[in-house]
Amino acid sequence: VLFKGFIESHHEYFQLRLINGIGTELLRVEVPNQASQAIITPISELQNKGDSQYFNRIRRVEGSSLANKFIFSAPSLNVENGKIEKPYRPTIRVISTNIASGDDSIYLVANLYADAFLENGIAQLGPLEEFFAIVNQDGTWFRGLTSEQDYSADLNPSMTMQTSLPESWAYINKRLKNDATVGYIHADNGQLLHRGLS
C-alpha cells in the first residue's frame, strides 16, 4: 500500500519492486503501460530479473564504495517477461544496494520515465537540443542524433557511435578511461562537446 501510494503521487515513477539476492521479485507495484492507475502485481506474475543489466550492476558494486548507496542504471527501454514493452517506455532505474540487515539481500528498484528525468536538462539546451545525444559506455545510442539511432542498445546493438562517428568516439572513450568527464573536440566533420555521467 505504501508503494502504491508513492507511485500514484509521484508520476515520474511507474514501477517499484523489491528483489532478493538472486534477482527474484518479492513485490512489484506498477502502472501498466498505457494505464493510469497503479496495481500490485499478483505473486504468480512476479519475475526473476537476475539476468538484467541493472541487477548485474548491483552485484558488481556489492562490497565496493557504492555499497549501501543509490545507484543509477544506464537508460534503456523497459523489459517485462524478457520482451521489450510496446509502446516503448524509455527507463532509468534508481537502485538501492541492499536495504536488508543480516545475511539476506533485498534491493529496492524504482523505474522512472527517462523522458521525465532528462527533460529539464534537455530543455535548457534550447535550439541545440536537436544536436544532443546520449551514448552508453559501450557506444550504443540511447538518444541518437537521428531517430533511427534511438535506443540502439536494445533495438540494434550494431548501430554505435564507433561506426557513425569513429574519431569522436575514440576521443571520448580515451578521455573517460582517464576519468576526464568533460571535453571538446573537432572531429568527424564537426565539433563535439561531451560530458560523462555516472
Secondary structure by P-SEA (a helix, b strand, c coil): caaaaaaaacccccccccccccccccbbbbccccccbbbbbcccccccccccaaaaaaaaacccccccbbbbccccccccccccccccccbbbbbbcccccccbbbbbbbbcccccccaaaaaacccccccbbbbccccccccccccccccccccccccccccccaaaaaaaaaaaaacccccccccccbbbbbbbcc
